[in-house]
Protein backbone atom coordinates (compact mmCIF):
# COMPACT_ATOMS: atom_id res chain seq x y z
CA UNK A 1 0.00 0.00 0.00
CA UNK A 2 1.13 3.57 -0.57
CA UNK A 3 -0.32 6.91 0.52
CA UNK A 4 -1.57 9.53 -1.95
CA UNK A 5 -2.91 13.04 -1.66
CA UNK A 6 -6.35 13.83 -3.01
CA UNK A 7 -9.41 16.05 -2.74
CA UNK A 8 -12.57 14.46 -1.37
CA UNK A 9 -15.97 15.26 0.07
CA UNK A 10 -17.11 13.54 3.29
CA UNK A 11 -20.82 14.24 2.80
CA UNK A 12 -23.26 15.55 0.17
CA UNK A 13 -23.48 18.97 1.81
CA UNK A 14 -19.74 19.38 2.38
CA UNK A 15 -17.17 20.98 0.03
CA UNK A 16 -14.27 19.05 -1.40
CA UNK A 17 -11.13 19.41 0.71
CA UNK A 18 -7.63 17.89 1.03
CA UNK A 19 -7.72 14.18 1.83
CA UNK A 20 -5.20 11.36 1.93
CA UNK A 21 -5.70 7.61 1.56
CA UNK A 22 -3.85 4.45 0.60
CA UNK A 23 -3.81 2.87 -2.87
CA UNK A 24 -3.00 -0.78 -3.34
CA UNK A 25 0.40 -1.79 -4.70
CA UNK A 26 0.23 -2.96 -8.32
CA UNK A 27 -0.64 -6.64 -8.72
CA UNK A 28 0.63 -8.83 -11.58
CA UNK A 29 -1.84 -7.31 -14.09
CA UNK A 30 -1.98 -3.76 -12.74
CA UNK A 31 -0.70 -0.43 -14.00
CA UNK A 32 0.32 2.37 -11.63
CA UNK A 33 -0.18 5.84 -13.11
CA UNK A 34 1.08 9.23 -12.01
CA UNK A 35 -1.94 11.44 -12.74
CA UNK A 36 -1.19 14.62 -14.68
CA UNK A 37 -4.67 15.93 -15.50
CA UNK A 38 -8.24 15.08 -14.56
CA UNK A 39 -11.33 16.43 -16.28
CA UNK A 40 -14.34 17.61 -14.28
CA UNK A 41 -17.58 15.98 -15.41
CA UNK A 42 -21.10 17.09 -14.46
CA UNK A 43 -21.56 13.62 -12.97
CA UNK A 44 -18.73 14.42 -10.53
CA UNK A 45 -20.84 17.22 -9.12
CA UNK A 46 -24.08 15.20 -9.07
CA UNK A 47 -22.49 12.22 -7.34
CA UNK A 48 -20.52 14.35 -4.86
CA UNK A 49 -23.79 16.02 -3.85
CA UNK A 50 -25.82 12.80 -3.97
CA UNK A 51 -28.23 14.24 -6.53
CA UNK A 52 -28.91 10.78 -7.92
CA UNK A 53 -28.94 8.96 -4.57
CA UNK A 54 -26.73 6.14 -3.37
CA UNK A 55 -23.48 8.08 -3.17
CA UNK A 56 -20.68 6.61 -1.05
CA UNK A 57 -18.44 8.70 1.21
CA UNK A 58 -15.74 9.79 1.55
CA UNK A 59 -15.71 10.40 -2.21
CA UNK A 60 -12.74 11.27 -4.42
CA UNK A 61 -14.36 12.13 -7.78
CA UNK A 62 -12.77 12.10 -11.22
CA UNK A 63 -13.07 9.72 -14.17
CA UNK A 64 -11.37 11.65 -16.98
CA UNK A 65 -7.80 10.78 -16.13
CA UNK A 66 -4.60 11.25 -18.11
CA UNK A 67 -1.17 10.44 -16.74
CA UNK A 68 2.10 8.62 -17.17
CA UNK A 69 2.81 5.02 -16.21
CA UNK A 70 5.32 4.71 -13.38
CA UNK A 71 5.15 0.96 -12.68
CA UNK A 72 3.54 -2.20 -14.07
CA UNK A 73 2.87 -5.70 -12.76
CA UNK A 74 4.92 -8.64 -14.00
CA UNK A 75 2.20 -9.89 -16.36
CA UNK A 76 1.35 -6.52 -17.92
CA UNK A 77 1.92 -6.57 -21.68
CA UNK A 78 0.17 -3.40 -22.91
CA UNK A 79 2.16 -0.80 -20.98
CA UNK A 80 5.60 0.04 -19.69
CA UNK A 81 6.94 2.74 -17.42
CA UNK A 82 6.96 6.10 -19.18
CA UNK A 83 3.91 5.43 -21.39
CA UNK A 84 1.05 7.92 -21.53
CA UNK A 85 -2.17 6.35 -20.30
CA UNK A 86 -5.79 7.16 -19.64
CA UNK A 87 -8.53 5.97 -17.29
CA UNK A 88 -12.21 6.57 -17.99
CA UNK A 89 -15.44 5.85 -16.14
CA UNK A 90 -14.81 2.24 -15.15
CA UNK A 91 -11.99 0.22 -13.63
CA UNK A 92 -13.48 -3.30 -13.62
CA UNK A 93 -16.42 -5.50 -14.61
CA UNK A 94 -17.36 -9.16 -14.17
CA UNK A 95 -15.44 -9.96 -17.42
CA UNK A 96 -17.49 -13.11 -18.08
CA UNK A 97 -21.01 -12.06 -19.05
CA UNK A 98 -22.07 -11.69 -22.67
CA UNK A 99 -21.53 -7.89 -22.87
CA UNK A 100 -18.11 -8.15 -21.23
CA UNK A 101 -17.02 -10.93 -23.56
CA UNK A 102 -18.18 -8.78 -26.47
CA UNK A 103 -16.01 -5.87 -25.28
CA UNK A 104 -19.03 -3.89 -24.03
CA UNK A 105 -17.95 -3.77 -20.40
CA UNK A 106 -20.07 -0.68 -19.74
CA UNK A 107 -23.14 -2.90 -20.05
CA UNK A 108 -21.81 -5.61 -17.71
CA UNK A 109 -24.75 -7.69 -16.44
CA UNK A 110 -23.45 -7.31 -12.88
CA UNK A 111 -22.75 -3.60 -13.34
CA UNK A 112 -19.31 -2.19 -14.03
CA UNK A 113 -17.07 -0.97 -11.22
CA UNK A 114 -16.91 2.83 -11.37
CA UNK A 115 -13.61 4.66 -11.18
CA UNK A 116 -15.02 6.34 -8.09
CA UNK A 117 -18.17 6.10 -5.95
CA UNK A 118 -18.13 2.34 -6.34
CA UNK A 119 -16.70 -0.70 -4.57
CA UNK A 120 -13.91 -3.00 -5.68
CA UNK A 121 -15.28 -6.37 -6.65
CA UNK A 122 -13.08 -8.45 -4.36
CA UNK A 123 -12.18 -6.27 -1.38
CA UNK A 124 -15.38 -4.18 -1.39
CA UNK A 125 -13.20 -1.17 -0.63
CA UNK A 126 -14.35 2.16 -2.02
CA UNK A 127 -12.91 3.19 -5.37
CA UNK A 128 -11.32 6.63 -5.42
CA UNK A 129 -11.00 8.65 -8.61
CA UNK A 130 -8.73 11.06 -10.39
CA UNK A 131 -8.73 14.07 -8.08
CA UNK A 132 -5.62 12.39 -6.67
CA UNK A 133 -1.89 11.97 -7.28
CA UNK A 134 -1.80 8.38 -8.52
CA UNK A 135 -4.09 5.49 -9.40
CA UNK A 136 -3.66 1.72 -9.83
CA UNK A 137 -5.86 -0.07 -12.38
CA UNK A 138 -5.90 -3.46 -14.10
CA UNK A 139 -4.43 -3.13 -17.61
CA UNK A 140 -7.68 -4.09 -19.36
CA UNK A 141 -9.22 -0.84 -18.13
CA UNK A 142 -6.33 1.41 -19.12
CA UNK A 143 -5.98 2.97 -22.58
CA UNK A 144 -3.03 4.36 -24.49
CA UNK A 145 -2.98 8.12 -25.12
CA UNK A 146 -1.66 9.36 -28.48
CA UNK A 147 1.59 11.29 -28.05
CA UNK A 148 0.64 14.02 -30.52
CA UNK A 149 -2.36 15.38 -28.59
CA UNK A 150 -2.46 18.14 -25.97
CA UNK A 151 -2.58 16.01 -22.82
CA UNK A 152 -4.59 18.37 -20.66
CA UNK A 153 -7.27 18.60 -23.37
CA UNK A 154 -7.28 14.82 -23.83
CA UNK A 155 -8.64 14.19 -20.33
CA UNK A 156 -12.33 14.91 -21.16
CA UNK A 157 -12.17 12.47 -24.07
CA UNK A 158 -12.22 9.68 -21.48
CA UNK A 159 -15.88 10.50 -20.74
CA UNK A 160 -17.31 13.24 -22.98
CA UNK A 161 -15.37 11.91 -25.97
CA UNK A 162 -16.35 8.26 -25.71
CA UNK A 163 -19.94 9.10 -24.69
CA UNK A 164 -20.45 10.86 -28.02
CA UNK A 165 -18.16 8.71 -30.17
CA UNK A 166 -19.83 5.41 -29.26
CA UNK A 167 -23.35 6.19 -30.56
CA UNK A 168 -21.99 7.91 -33.65
CA UNK A 169 -20.04 4.75 -34.48
CA UNK A 170 -22.81 2.32 -33.48
CA UNK A 171 -25.33 4.06 -35.74
CA UNK A 172 -22.71 4.23 -38.51
CA UNK A 173 -22.59 7.99 -38.93
CA UNK A 174 -20.52 9.02 -41.93
CA UNK A 175 -20.33 10.79 -45.27
CA UNK A 176 -23.60 11.75 -46.92
CA UNK A 177 -25.51 11.92 -43.65
CA UNK A 178 -27.10 14.90 -41.97
CA UNK A 179 -26.45 14.74 -38.24
CA UNK A 180 -28.00 16.94 -35.59
CA UNK A 181 -26.32 17.55 -32.23
CA UNK A 182 -28.85 18.70 -29.63
CA UNK A 183 -27.29 20.88 -26.93
CA UNK A 184 -23.87 22.54 -26.89
CA UNK A 185 -22.03 21.69 -23.68
CA UNK A 186 -19.27 19.32 -22.66
CA UNK A 187 -20.87 16.46 -24.60
CA UNK A 188 -22.35 18.47 -27.46
CA UNK A 189 -19.15 20.22 -28.44
CA UNK A 190 -17.41 16.85 -28.70
CA UNK A 191 -20.33 15.51 -30.77
CA UNK A 192 -19.84 18.33 -33.27
CA UNK A 193 -16.11 17.69 -33.62
CA UNK A 194 -16.42 13.91 -33.92
CA UNK A 195 -19.38 13.82 -36.31
CA UNK A 196 -17.66 16.35 -38.56
CA UNK A 197 -14.45 14.28 -38.57
CA UNK A 198 -16.51 11.23 -39.55
CA UNK A 199 -17.62 13.10 -42.67
CA UNK A 200 -21.19 14.02 -41.75
CA UNK A 201 -22.90 17.33 -42.35
CA UNK A 202 -23.46 18.66 -38.83
CA UNK A 203 -26.28 20.84 -37.55
CA UNK A 204 -26.06 22.21 -34.03
CA UNK A 205 -29.51 22.43 -32.46
CA UNK A 206 -29.55 24.87 -29.57
CA UNK A 207 -31.80 27.28 -27.71
CA UNK A 208 -29.08 29.92 -27.80
CA UNK A 209 -28.06 31.84 -30.94
CA UNK A 210 -24.85 32.84 -29.15
CA UNK A 211 -23.92 29.20 -28.60
CA UNK A 212 -24.75 28.64 -32.25
CA UNK A 213 -21.96 31.01 -33.24
CA UNK A 214 -19.50 28.96 -31.21
CA UNK A 215 -20.79 25.76 -32.80
CA UNK A 216 -19.74 27.09 -36.21
CA UNK A 217 -16.26 27.72 -34.82
CA UNK A 218 -16.17 24.12 -33.60
CA UNK A 219 -17.01 22.82 -37.08
CA UNK A 220 -20.80 22.72 -37.38
CA UNK A 221 -22.12 23.40 -40.88
CA UNK A 222 -25.25 25.15 -39.70
CA UNK A 223 -27.19 26.11 -36.60
CA UNK A 224 -30.85 25.47 -35.85
CA UNK A 225 -32.35 27.48 -32.99
CA UNK A 226 -34.95 25.21 -31.43
CA UNK A 227 -37.01 28.15 -30.13
CA UNK A 228 -37.49 29.39 -33.70
CA UNK A 229 -40.74 27.64 -34.66
CA UNK A 230 -40.49 28.58 -38.32
CA UNK A 231 -36.92 27.27 -38.61
CA UNK A 232 -37.91 24.04 -36.88
CA UNK A 233 -40.77 23.55 -39.35
CA UNK A 234 -38.45 24.03 -42.32
CA UNK A 235 -36.03 21.45 -40.91
CA UNK A 236 -38.63 18.69 -40.51
CA UNK A 237 -37.66 15.38 -42.09
CA UNK A 238 -34.13 16.45 -43.00
CA UNK A 239 -31.97 14.78 -40.34
CA UNK A 240 -30.66 11.20 -40.48
CA UNK A 241 -29.40 10.98 -36.90
CA UNK A 242 -29.80 13.06 -33.75
CA UNK A 243 -27.37 12.94 -30.84
CA UNK A 244 -29.29 14.40 -27.89
CA UNK A 245 -26.96 15.65 -25.14
CA UNK A 246 -29.47 17.64 -23.06
CA UNK A 247 -28.67 16.64 -19.45
CA UNK A 248 -32.18 16.78 -17.96
CA UNK A 249 -35.64 15.48 -18.81
CA UNK A 250 -37.33 17.45 -21.59
CA UNK A 251 -39.80 17.27 -24.48
CA UNK A 252 -38.23 15.26 -27.30
CA UNK A 253 -41.25 15.43 -29.62
CA UNK A 254 -40.10 18.57 -31.52
CA UNK A 255 -36.76 16.88 -32.24
CA UNK A 256 -38.40 13.68 -33.50
CA UNK A 257 -40.09 15.76 -36.18
CA UNK A 258 -36.66 16.59 -37.62
CA UNK A 259 -35.84 12.95 -38.41
CA UNK A 260 -36.09 11.34 -41.82
CA UNK A 261 -37.67 7.94 -42.46
CA UNK A 262 -35.86 5.38 -40.26
CA UNK A 263 -34.05 8.14 -38.45
CA UNK A 264 -32.80 7.66 -34.90
CA UNK A 265 -32.37 9.92 -31.91
CA UNK A 266 -29.96 8.72 -29.24
CA UNK A 267 -29.99 10.09 -25.70
CA UNK A 268 -26.67 10.41 -23.88
CA UNK A 269 -27.42 13.13 -21.33
CA UNK A 270 -30.84 12.87 -19.69
CA UNK A 271 -30.99 10.47 -16.75
CA UNK A 272 -34.29 11.81 -15.45
CA UNK A 273 -37.83 11.32 -16.77
CA UNK A 274 -38.68 12.60 -20.23
CA UNK A 275 -41.91 14.37 -21.11
CA UNK A 276 -44.51 12.03 -22.66
CA UNK A 277 -43.58 10.88 -26.15
CA UNK A 278 -46.36 10.97 -28.71
CA UNK A 279 -46.49 7.56 -30.38
CA UNK A 280 -47.52 9.10 -33.67
CA UNK A 281 -44.11 10.81 -33.82
CA UNK A 282 -42.45 7.40 -33.86
CA UNK A 283 -44.92 5.43 -35.93
CA UNK A 284 -45.07 7.89 -38.82
CA UNK A 285 -41.53 7.63 -40.13
CA UNK A 286 -40.51 4.39 -38.38
CA UNK A 287 -38.33 6.43 -36.07
CA UNK A 288 -36.27 5.21 -33.13
CA UNK A 289 -35.41 6.67 -29.74
CA UNK A 290 -32.48 4.96 -28.05
CA UNK A 291 -29.87 5.51 -25.38
CA UNK A 292 -26.12 4.97 -25.17
CA UNK A 293 -23.71 4.68 -22.24
CA UNK A 294 -20.01 5.62 -22.62
CA UNK A 295 -18.21 2.80 -24.52
CA UNK A 296 -16.30 -0.42 -23.98
CA UNK A 297 -12.55 -0.47 -23.51
CA UNK A 298 -11.73 -1.47 -27.09
CA UNK A 299 -13.99 1.27 -28.42
CA UNK A 300 -12.47 3.82 -26.03
CA UNK A 301 -9.04 3.00 -27.44
CA UNK A 302 -10.47 3.28 -30.95
CA UNK A 303 -11.87 6.71 -30.06
CA UNK A 304 -8.51 7.95 -28.78
CA UNK A 305 -6.74 6.66 -31.87
CA UNK A 306 -9.35 8.41 -34.05
CA UNK A 307 -8.83 11.64 -32.13
CA UNK A 308 -5.08 11.25 -32.51
CA UNK A 309 -5.46 10.80 -36.26
CA UNK A 310 -7.76 13.83 -36.61
CA UNK A 311 -6.12 15.99 -33.91
CA UNK A 312 -9.33 16.24 -31.89
CA UNK A 313 -9.34 17.31 -28.24
CA UNK A 314 -11.79 19.00 -25.93
CA UNK A 315 -12.07 22.76 -25.44
CA UNK A 316 -11.05 23.26 -21.83
CA UNK A 317 -10.40 25.68 -18.99
CA UNK A 318 -7.57 24.71 -16.66
CA UNK A 319 -8.03 25.02 -12.89
CA UNK A 320 -6.02 24.28 -9.76
CA UNK A 321 -7.35 21.60 -7.43
CA UNK A 322 -8.18 24.22 -4.78
CA UNK A 323 -10.54 25.87 -7.28
CA UNK A 324 -12.73 22.78 -7.61
CA UNK A 325 -15.58 23.98 -5.39
CA UNK A 326 -15.83 27.25 -7.30
CA UNK A 327 -15.75 25.24 -10.54
CA UNK A 328 -18.72 23.16 -9.36
CA UNK A 329 -20.72 26.33 -8.72
CA UNK A 330 -19.83 27.65 -12.16
CA UNK A 331 -20.88 24.35 -13.73
CA UNK A 332 -24.31 24.76 -12.16
CA UNK A 333 -24.57 28.07 -14.04
CA UNK A 334 -23.24 26.53 -17.30
CA UNK A 335 -20.29 28.87 -16.98
CA UNK A 336 -17.62 26.77 -18.68
CA UNK A 337 -16.56 26.36 -22.30
CA UNK A 338 -16.61 23.41 -22.35
CA UNK A 339 -14.81 21.35 -19.72
CA UNK A 340 -12.82 22.14 -16.61
CA UNK A 341 -9.58 20.20 -16.26
CA UNK A 342 -7.62 20.00 -13.03
CA UNK A 343 -3.83 20.38 -13.17
CA UNK A 344 -2.91 17.67 -10.67
CA UNK A 345 0.51 19.24 -10.20
CA UNK A 346 -1.37 21.79 -8.09
CA UNK A 347 -2.28 18.98 -5.68
CA UNK A 348 1.32 17.92 -5.30
CA UNK A 349 2.60 21.44 -4.59
C-alpha positions in Angstrom: 0.0 0.0 0.0 1.1 3.6 -0.6 -0.3 6.9 0.5 -1.6 9.5 -2.0 -2.9 13.0 -1.7 -6.4 13.8 -3.0 -9.4 16.1 -2.7 -12.6 14.5 -1.4 -16.0 15.3 0.1 -17.1 13.5 3.3 -20.8 14.2 2.8 -23.3 15.5 0.2 -23.5 19.0 1.8 -19.7 19.4 2.4 -17.2 21.0 0.0 -14.3 19.1 -1.4 -11.1 19.4 0.7 -7.6 17.9 1.0 -7.7 14.2 1.8 -5.2 11.4 1.9 -5.7 7.6 1.6 -3.9 4.4 0.6 -3.8 2.9 -2.9 -3.0 -0.8 -3.3 0.4 -1.8 -4.7 0.2 -3.0 -8.3 -0.6 -6.6 -8.7 0.6 -8.8 -11.6 -1.8 -7.3 -14.1 -2.0 -3.8 -12.7 -0.7 -0.4 -14.0 0.3 2.4 -11.6 -0.2 5.8 -13.1 1.1 9.2 -12.0 -1.9 11.4 -12.7 -1.2 14.6 -14.7 -4.7 15.9 -15.5 -8.2 15.1 -14.6 -11.3 16.4 -16.3 -14.3 17.6 -14.3 -17.6 16.0 -15.4 -21.1 17.1 -14.5 -21.6 13.6 -13.0 -18.7 14.4 -10.5 -20.8 17.2 -9.1 -24.1 15.2 -9.1 -22.5 12.2 -7.3 -20.5 14.4 -4.9 -23.8 16.0 -3.9 -25.8 12.8 -4.0 -28.2 14.2 -6.5 -28.9 10.8 -7.9 -28.9 9.0 -4.6 -26.7 6.1 -3.4 -23.5 8.1 -3.2 -20.7 6.6 -1.0 -18.4 8.7 1.2 -15.7 9.8 1.6 -15.7 10.4 -2.2 -12.7 11.3 -4.4 -14.4 12.1 -7.8 -12.8 12.1 -11.2 -13.1 9.7 -14.2 -11.4 11.6 -17.0 -7.8 10.8 -16.1 -4.6 11.3 -18.1 -1.2 10.4 -16.7 2.1 8.6 -17.2 2.8 5.0 -16.2 5.3 4.7 -13.4 5.1 1.0 -12.7 3.5 -2.2 -14.1 2.9 -5.7 -12.8 4.9 -8.6 -14.0 2.2 -9.9 -16.4 1.4 -6.5 -17.9 1.9 -6.6 -21.7 0.2 -3.4 -22.9 2.2 -0.8 -21.0 5.6 0.0 -19.7 6.9 2.7 -17.4 7.0 6.1 -19.2 3.9 5.4 -21.4 1.1 7.9 -21.5 -2.2 6.3 -20.3 -5.8 7.2 -19.6 -8.5 6.0 -17.3 -12.2 6.6 -18.0 -15.4 5.8 -16.1 -14.8 2.2 -15.2 -12.0 0.2 -13.6 -13.5 -3.3 -13.6 -16.4 -5.5 -14.6 -17.4 -9.2 -14.2 -15.4 -10.0 -17.4 -17.5 -13.1 -18.1 -21.0 -12.1 -19.0 -22.1 -11.7 -22.7 -21.5 -7.9 -22.9 -18.1 -8.1 -21.2 -17.0 -10.9 -23.6 -18.2 -8.8 -26.5 -16.0 -5.9 -25.3 -19.0 -3.9 -24.0 -18.0 -3.8 -20.4 -20.1 -0.7 -19.7 -23.1 -2.9 -20.1 -21.8 -5.6 -17.7 -24.7 -7.7 -16.4 -23.5 -7.3 -12.9 -22.8 -3.6 -13.3 -19.3 -2.2 -14.0 -17.1 -1.0 -11.2 -16.9 2.8 -11.4 -13.6 4.7 -11.2 -15.0 6.3 -8.1 -18.2 6.1 -6.0 -18.1 2.3 -6.3 -16.7 -0.7 -4.6 -13.9 -3.0 -5.7 -15.3 -6.4 -6.7 -13.1 -8.5 -4.4 -12.2 -6.3 -1.4 -15.4 -4.2 -1.4 -13.2 -1.2 -0.6 -14.3 2.2 -2.0 -12.9 3.2 -5.4 -11.3 6.6 -5.4 -11.0 8.6 -8.6 -8.7 11.1 -10.4 -8.7 14.1 -8.1 -5.6 12.4 -6.7 -1.9 12.0 -7.3 -1.8 8.4 -8.5 -4.1 5.5 -9.4 -3.7 1.7 -9.8 -5.9 -0.1 -12.4 -5.9 -3.5 -14.1 -4.4 -3.1 -17.6 -7.7 -4.1 -19.4 -9.2 -0.8 -18.1 -6.3 1.4 -19.1 -6.0 3.0 -22.6 -3.0 4.4 -24.5 -3.0 8.1 -25.1 -1.7 9.4 -28.5 1.6 11.3 -28.0 0.6 14.0 -30.5 -2.4 15.4 -28.6 -2.5 18.1 -26.0 -2.6 16.0 -22.8 -4.6 18.4 -20.7 -7.3 18.6 -23.4 -7.3 14.8 -23.8 -8.6 14.2 -20.3 -12.3 14.9 -21.2 -12.2 12.5 -24.1 -12.2 9.7 -21.5 -15.9 10.5 -20.7 -17.3 13.2 -23.0 -15.4 11.9 -26.0 -16.4 8.3 -25.7 -19.9 9.1 -24.7 -20.4 10.9 -28.0 -18.2 8.7 -30.2 -19.8 5.4 -29.3 -23.3 6.2 -30.6 -22.0 7.9 -33.7 -20.0 4.8 -34.5 -22.8 2.3 -33.5 -25.3 4.1 -35.7 -22.7 4.2 -38.5 -22.6 8.0 -38.9 -20.5 9.0 -41.9 -20.3 10.8 -45.3 -23.6 11.8 -46.9 -25.5 11.9 -43.6 -27.1 14.9 -42.0 -26.4 14.7 -38.2 -28.0 16.9 -35.6 -26.3 17.6 -32.2 -28.8 18.7 -29.6 -27.3 20.9 -26.9 -23.9 22.5 -26.9 -22.0 21.7 -23.7 -19.3 19.3 -22.7 -20.9 16.5 -24.6 -22.4 18.5 -27.5 -19.1 20.2 -28.4 -17.4 16.8 -28.7 -20.3 15.5 -30.8 -19.8 18.3 -33.3 -16.1 17.7 -33.6 -16.4 13.9 -33.9 -19.4 13.8 -36.3 -17.7 16.4 -38.6 -14.5 14.3 -38.6 -16.5 11.2 -39.6 -17.6 13.1 -42.7 -21.2 14.0 -41.7 -22.9 17.3 -42.4 -23.5 18.7 -38.8 -26.3 20.8 -37.6 -26.1 22.2 -34.0 -29.5 22.4 -32.5 -29.5 24.9 -29.6 -31.8 27.3 -27.7 -29.1 29.9 -27.8 -28.1 31.8 -30.9 -24.8 32.8 -29.2 -23.9 29.2 -28.6 -24.7 28.6 -32.2 -22.0 31.0 -33.2 -19.5 29.0 -31.2 -20.8 25.8 -32.8 -19.7 27.1 -36.2 -16.3 27.7 -34.8 -16.2 24.1 -33.6 -17.0 22.8 -37.1 -20.8 22.7 -37.4 -22.1 23.4 -40.9 -25.2 25.1 -39.7 -27.2 26.1 -36.6 -30.8 25.5 -35.8 -32.3 27.5 -33.0 -35.0 25.2 -31.4 -37.0 28.1 -30.1 -37.5 29.4 -33.7 -40.7 27.6 -34.7 -40.5 28.6 -38.3 -36.9 27.3 -38.6 -37.9 24.0 -36.9 -40.8 23.5 -39.3 -38.5 24.0 -42.3 -36.0 21.4 -40.9 -38.6 18.7 -40.5 -37.7 15.4 -42.1 -34.1 16.4 -43.0 -32.0 14.8 -40.3 -30.7 11.2 -40.5 -29.4 11.0 -36.9 -29.8 13.1 -33.8 -27.4 12.9 -30.8 -29.3 14.4 -27.9 -27.0 15.7 -25.1 -29.5 17.6 -23.1 -28.7 16.6 -19.5 -32.2 16.8 -18.0 -35.6 15.5 -18.8 -37.3 17.5 -21.6 -39.8 17.3 -24.5 -38.2 15.3 -27.3 -41.2 15.4 -29.6 -40.1 18.6 -31.5 -36.8 16.9 -32.2 -38.4 13.7 -33.5 -40.1 15.8 -36.2 -36.7 16.6 -37.6 -35.8 12.9 -38.4 -36.1 11.3 -41.8 -37.7 7.9 -42.5 -35.9 5.4 -40.3 -34.0 8.1 -38.4 -32.8 7.7 -34.9 -32.4 9.9 -31.9 -30.0 8.7 -29.2 -30.0 10.1 -25.7 -26.7 10.4 -23.9 -27.4 13.1 -21.3 -30.8 12.9 -19.7 -31.0 10.5 -16.8 -34.3 11.8 -15.4 -37.8 11.3 -16.8 -38.7 12.6 -20.2 -41.9 14.4 -21.1 -44.5 12.0 -22.7 -43.6 10.9 -26.2 -46.4 11.0 -28.7 -46.5 7.6 -30.4 -47.5 9.1 -33.7 -44.1 10.8 -33.8 -42.4 7.4 -33.9 -44.9 5.4 -35.9 -45.1 7.9 -38.8 -41.5 7.6 -40.1 -40.5 4.4 -38.4 -38.3 6.4 -36.1 -36.3 5.2 -33.1 -35.4 6.7 -29.7 -32.5 5.0 -28.1 -29.9 5.5 -25.4 -26.1 5.0 -25.2 -23.7 4.7 -22.2 -20.0 5.6 -22.6 -18.2 2.8 -24.5 -16.3 -0.4 -24.0 -12.5 -0.5 -23.5 -11.7 -1.5 -27.1 -14.0 1.3 -28.4 -12.5 3.8 -26.0 -9.0 3.0 -27.4 -10.5 3.3 -31.0 -11.9 6.7 -30.1 -8.5 7.9 -28.8 -6.7 6.7 -31.9 -9.4 8.4 -34.0 -8.8 11.6 -32.1 -5.1 11.3 -32.5 -5.5 10.8 -36.3 -7.8 13.8 -36.6 -6.1 16.0 -33.9 -9.3 16.2 -31.9 -9.3 17.3 -28.2 -11.8 19.0 -25.9 -12.1 22.8 -25.4 -11.0 23.3 -21.8 -10.4 25.7 -19.0 -7.6 24.7 -16.7 -8.0 25.0 -12.9 -6.0 24.3 -9.8 -7.3 21.6 -7.4 -8.2 24.2 -4.8 -10.5 25.9 -7.3 -12.7 22.8 -7.6 -15.6 24.0 -5.4 -15.8 27.2 -7.3 -15.8 25.2 -10.5 -18.7 23.2 -9.4 -20.7 26.3 -8.7 -19.8 27.7 -12.2 -20.9 24.3 -13.7 -24.3 24.8 -12.2 -24.6 28.1 -14.0 -23.2 26.5 -17.3 -20.3 28.9 -17.0 -17.6 26.8 -18.7 -16.6 26.4 -22.3 -16.6 23.4 -22.4 -14.8 21.4 -19.7 -12.8 22.1 -16.6 -9.6 20.2 -16.3 -7.6 20.0 -13.0 -3.8 20.4 -13.2 -2.9 17.7 -10.7 0.5 19.2 -10.2 -1.4 21.8 -8.1 -2.3 19.0 -5.7 1.3 17.9 -5.3 2.6 21.4 -4.6 
